[in-house]
Amino acid sequence: MGYSVKRTGIGSDFEIGKQDLLSGKIKEKELIEVKTGNAKLSRLQKKTQKKKRNFREIRINPPGIY
């Protein structure tokens, strides 16, 4: 299995799909939103989160931010 990554920028940052290497078809799609520190989701991102089951928010804390 490989991964297909596409930048969306509308309601989420990335769309990641698990791609079958033999057929090239994308089997599972997931929307990823990357946030740092205390950043909050926008209205559109909250709407997308409620609407889509495959929406995931990832928190990254760079050094020095707790």
Secondary structure, DSSP 8 states (H G I E B T S, - for coil): -EEEEEE--SSSSEEEEEE-TTT--EEEEEEEEEEETT----HHHHHHHHH-TTEEEEEE--TT--
